[in-house]
């Protein structure tokens, strides 16, 4: 088992990438703390983990709130004795997110609070726990749009994910000698409820698909498999990366610096 004797905390665990990762991490031996604001989804994820023979506990927590982030880390240590893997995965993509002219300030603030501040707060309280465990892995969900502009405008989301990428790189350098690895996981367009609600017409879907060399949307289980690699000791010399899982999209459009 690739995560035997490890404790993993996964935000946004009630659905999508978070649920797929919770199930996969548990199947690979991890004890999992599932965090979400969707109690129905979060509890269901924990129950699904239990049904497959794994161990998981659910906590309602809003990652944009410092006290909630502190509580989720405390729960990991009180329930399972330590924290080895911090997967800051929770995020939003608001349907009213557009270009600079059309995006309301409230949408910008909400998106930044969840997508970027939430990662900062997760690291603020999670990294000391990783230190106490002797090191570990931080995985921050960014996006391909951190490197490539989105074909359908979503400025707040794109800017927030660019911030996650920059934050991850700096923390990787700062904590490298502490046996704490920090990587930004950058999914391409996925057939998740989050994205499909945003790409709510066939025309919008086609505008994304035309840019993906593989010609299809990714699956959340494919991203979970990438997260598993970053969580495991197999990636022990991997830190500070923008780990692209995007069907070749960035290879087609990003010029190496």
C-alpha positions as CSV (number, residue, x, y, z in Angstrom):
1,X,0.0,0.0,0.0
2,X,1.4,3.3,-1.1
3,X,0.1,5.4,1.8
4,X,0.3,2.8,4.6
5,X,0.5,4.4,8.1
6,X,-0.1,7.9,6.7
7,X,-2.8,10.4,7.6
8,X,-4.2,12.6,4.9
9,X,-6.4,15.7,5.2
10,X,-8.4,16.4,2.0
11,X,-10.4,19.6,1.6
12,X,-13.3,19.7,-0.8
13,X,-13.6,16.0,-0.1
14,X,-17.4,15.9,-0.5
15,X,-17.3,15.6,-4.3
16,X,-15.2,15.6,-7.5
17,X,-11.4,15.3,-7.1
18,X,-11.7,15.4,-3.3
19,X,-14.0,12.4,-3.1
20,X,-12.0,10.4,-5.7
21,X,-8.8,11.2,-3.8
22,X,-10.3,10.3,-0.4
23,X,-11.4,6.9,-1.7
24,X,-8.1,6.2,-3.5
25,X,-5.9,7.4,-0.6
26,X,-7.9,5.2,1.8
27,X,-7.6,2.2,-0.5
28,X,-3.9,2.7,-0.4
29,X,-3.8,2.6,3.4
30,X,-4.2,6.2,4.5
31,X,-6.5,7.4,7.3
32,X,-8.4,10.3,5.8
33,X,-9.9,13.5,7.2
34,X,-12.6,14.6,4.8
35,X,-13.3,18.3,4.9
36,X,-16.1,20.2,3.2
37,X,-19.0,22.7,3.7
38,X,-21.4,20.2,2.1
39,X,-22.3,18.0,5.0
40,X,-24.3,15.6,2.9
41,X,-21.4,15.1,0.4
42,X,-18.7,15.0,3.0
43,X,-20.5,12.4,5.2
44,X,-21.2,10.3,2.1
45,X,-17.5,10.3,1.2
46,X,-16.6,9.2,4.7
47,X,-19.2,6.5,4.5
48,X,-18.0,5.3,1.1
49,X,-14.5,5.0,2.5
50,X,-15.8,2.9,5.4
51,X,-17.8,0.7,3.1
52,X,-14.6,-0.2,1.2
53,X,-12.8,-1.0,4.4
54,X,-11.0,2.2,5.0
55,X,-10.9,4.8,7.8
56,X,-12.2,8.3,7.4
57,X,-13.8,11.0,9.5
58,X,-15.7,14.0,8.2
59,X,-15.5,17.6,9.4
60,X,-17.6,20.6,8.3
61,X,-15.1,23.4,7.7
62,X,-15.0,26.6,5.6
63,X,-11.4,26.9,4.3
64,X,-11.7,30.6,4.0
65,X,-12.0,30.8,7.8
66,X,-8.8,30.6,10.0
67,X,-10.6,29.0,12.9
68,X,-12.0,26.2,10.7
69,X,-8.6,25.5,9.2
70,X,-7.1,25.2,12.6
71,X,-9.9,22.8,13.7
72,X,-9.4,20.5,10.7
73,X,-5.7,20.1,11.4
74,X,-6.4,19.6,15.1
75,X,-8.9,16.9,14.2
76,X,-6.4,15.0,12.1
77,X,-3.9,14.9,15.0
78,X,-6.5,14.1,17.7
79,X,-8.3,11.4,15.6
80,X,-5.2,9.8,14.1
81,X,-2.2,11.1,15.9
82,X,-0.5,13.0,13.2
83,X,-0.7,14.6,9.7
84,X,1.4,13.4,6.8
85,X,-0.4,14.6,3.7
86,X,-2.2,18.0,3.3
87,X,-4.3,18.2,0.1
88,X,-5.6,21.7,-0.2
89,X,-8.1,20.9,-2.9
90,X,-11.3,22.9,-2.0
91,X,-12.2,25.5,-4.6
92,X,-15.0,27.3,-6.4
93,X,-15.7,28.4,-10.0
94,X,-18.5,30.9,-9.9
95,X,-20.9,31.2,-12.9
96,X,-20.8,35.0,-12.6
97,X,-16.9,35.0,-13.0
98,X,-16.1,36.7,-16.3
99,X,-13.7,39.3,-17.6
100,X,-12.4,42.3,-15.7
101,X,-15.3,44.5,-16.8
102,X,-18.1,42.1,-16.0
103,X,-16.9,40.4,-12.9
104,X,-18.3,41.9,-9.7
105,X,-16.0,42.7,-6.8
106,X,-17.9,40.4,-4.6
107,X,-17.3,37.5,-6.9
108,X,-13.6,38.3,-7.1
109,X,-13.4,38.4,-3.3
110,X,-15.4,35.2,-2.8
111,X,-13.2,33.3,-5.3
112,X,-10.0,34.6,-3.8
113,X,-11.1,33.8,-0.2
114,X,-11.8,30.2,-1.0
115,X,-9.3,29.3,-3.8
116,X,-6.2,31.3,-2.6
117,X,-6.7,32.3,1.0
118,X,-8.0,28.8,1.8
119,X,-4.8,27.3,0.5
120,X,-2.8,29.8,2.6
121,X,-4.7,29.0,5.7
122,X,-4.4,25.3,5.1
123,X,-0.7,25.7,4.9
124,X,-0.5,28.1,7.8
125,X,-2.0,25.5,10.2
126,X,-1.1,22.3,8.3
127,X,2.7,22.8,7.9
128,X,3.4,22.9,11.7
129,X,1.6,19.6,11.9
130,X,3.7,18.2,9.1
131,X,6.8,19.4,11.1
132,X,5.5,17.5,14.1
133,X,5.2,14.4,12.0
134,X,8.8,14.7,10.8
135,X,7.8,16.0,7.3
136,X,5.3,15.2,4.7
137,X,3.6,16.3,1.5
138,X,1.5,19.4,0.7
139,X,-0.6,19.2,-2.5
140,X,-2.3,22.4,-3.6
141,X,-4.9,22.2,-6.4
142,X,-4.1,24.9,-9.0
143,X,-5.2,24.5,-12.6
144,X,-3.9,24.6,-16.2
145,X,-5.3,28.2,-16.3
146,X,-2.4,29.2,-13.9
147,X,-0.2,28.9,-17.0
148,X,-2.6,29.3,-19.9
149,X,-5.4,31.9,-20.3
150,X,-8.9,30.4,-20.2
151,X,-10.8,30.4,-23.5
152,X,-14.0,31.2,-21.6
153,X,-13.3,34.2,-19.4
154,X,-13.1,33.4,-15.6
155,X,-10.7,36.0,-14.4
156,X,-11.1,35.6,-10.7
157,X,-10.6,31.8,-10.9
158,X,-7.6,32.1,-13.2
159,X,-5.9,34.7,-11.0
160,X,-6.6,32.7,-7.8
161,X,-5.0,29.6,-9.4
162,X,-2.0,31.6,-10.5
163,X,-1.6,32.7,-6.9
164,X,-1.8,29.0,-5.7
165,X,1.0,28.2,-8.1
166,X,3.2,31.0,-6.9
167,X,2.5,30.3,-3.3
168,X,3.3,26.6,-3.8
169,X,6.7,27.3,-5.4
170,X,7.7,29.7,-2.6
171,X,6.7,27.3,0.2
172,X,8.5,24.4,-1.6
173,X,11.7,26.4,-1.4
174,X,11.2,27.6,2.2
175,X,10.4,24.2,3.6
176,X,12.6,21.9,1.5
177,X,15.2,21.3,4.2
178,X,12.4,20.3,6.6
179,X,11.4,17.2,4.6
180,X,8.2,19.0,3.6
181,X,7.4,18.9,-0.1
182,X,4.9,21.3,-1.7
183,X,3.6,20.8,-5.2
184,X,0.8,22.5,-7.2
185,X,-1.4,19.9,-8.9
186,X,-2.7,21.5,-12.2
187,X,-5.6,19.6,-13.7
188,X,-6.8,20.3,-17.2
189,X,-10.5,20.6,-18.0
190,X,-12.4,17.7,-16.3
191,X,-15.8,16.3,-16.6
192,X,-16.7,17.4,-13.1
193,X,-19.9,18.9,-11.8
194,X,-18.0,22.1,-11.0
195,X,-16.8,22.7,-14.6
196,X,-19.9,21.4,-16.4
197,X,-22.0,23.9,-14.5
198,X,-19.7,26.6,-15.8
199,X,-19.5,25.3,-19.3
200,X,-23.3,25.1,-19.5
201,X,-23.7,25.1,-23.3
202,X,-22.3,22.8,-26.0
203,X,-20.6,25.8,-27.5
204,X,-18.7,26.5,-24.3
205,X,-17.7,22.8,-24.0
206,X,-16.4,22.8,-27.6
207,X,-14.3,25.9,-27.0
208,X,-12.4,24.0,-24.3
209,X,-12.2,20.6,-26.1
210,X,-10.7,22.1,-29.2
211,X,-7.6,23.1,-27.2
212,X,-7.0,19.6,-25.6
213,X,-4.7,17.4,-27.8
214,X,-6.4,14.3,-26.4
215,X,-9.8,15.6,-27.5
216,X,-11.6,14.8,-24.2
217,X,-12.3,16.1,-20.8
218,X,-10.3,14.4,-18.0
219,X,-11.7,12.2,-15.2
220,X,-11.5,13.1,-11.5
221,X,-10.0,9.7,-10.9
222,X,-7.1,10.5,-13.2
223,X,-6.3,13.6,-11.0
224,X,-6.7,11.5,-7.8
225,X,-4.0,9.1,-9.2
226,X,-1.7,12.0,-9.8
227,X,-2.4,13.3,-6.2
228,X,-1.6,9.8,-4.9
229,X,1.8,9.9,-6.5
230,X,2.5,13.4,-5.0
231,X,1.3,12.1,-1.6
232,X,3.4,9.0,-1.6
233,X,7.1,8.5,-0.9
234,X,7.5,7.7,-4.6
235,X,7.7,11.4,-5.2
236,X,10.3,12.0,-2.4
237,X,12.5,14.2,-4.7
238,X,9.6,16.1,-6.2
239,X,8.9,19.6,-4.9
240,X,8.0,23.0,-6.2
241,X,6.4,21.7,-9.4
242,X,3.4,22.7,-11.4
243,X,2.3,19.0,-11.9
244,X,0.4,19.1,-15.1
245,X,-2.4,16.6,-15.7
246,X,-4.1,18.2,-18.6
247,X,-4.3,15.9,-21.7
248,X,-1.4,17.7,-23.3
249,X,-3.0,21.2,-23.3
250,X,-0.1,23.0,-21.7
251,X,2.4,21.2,-24.1
252,X,0.5,22.6,-27.0
253,X,0.3,26.2,-25.8
254,X,3.0,27.0,-23.2
255,X,6.3,28.2,-24.4
256,X,9.2,27.1,-22.1
257,X,10.9,30.0,-20.4
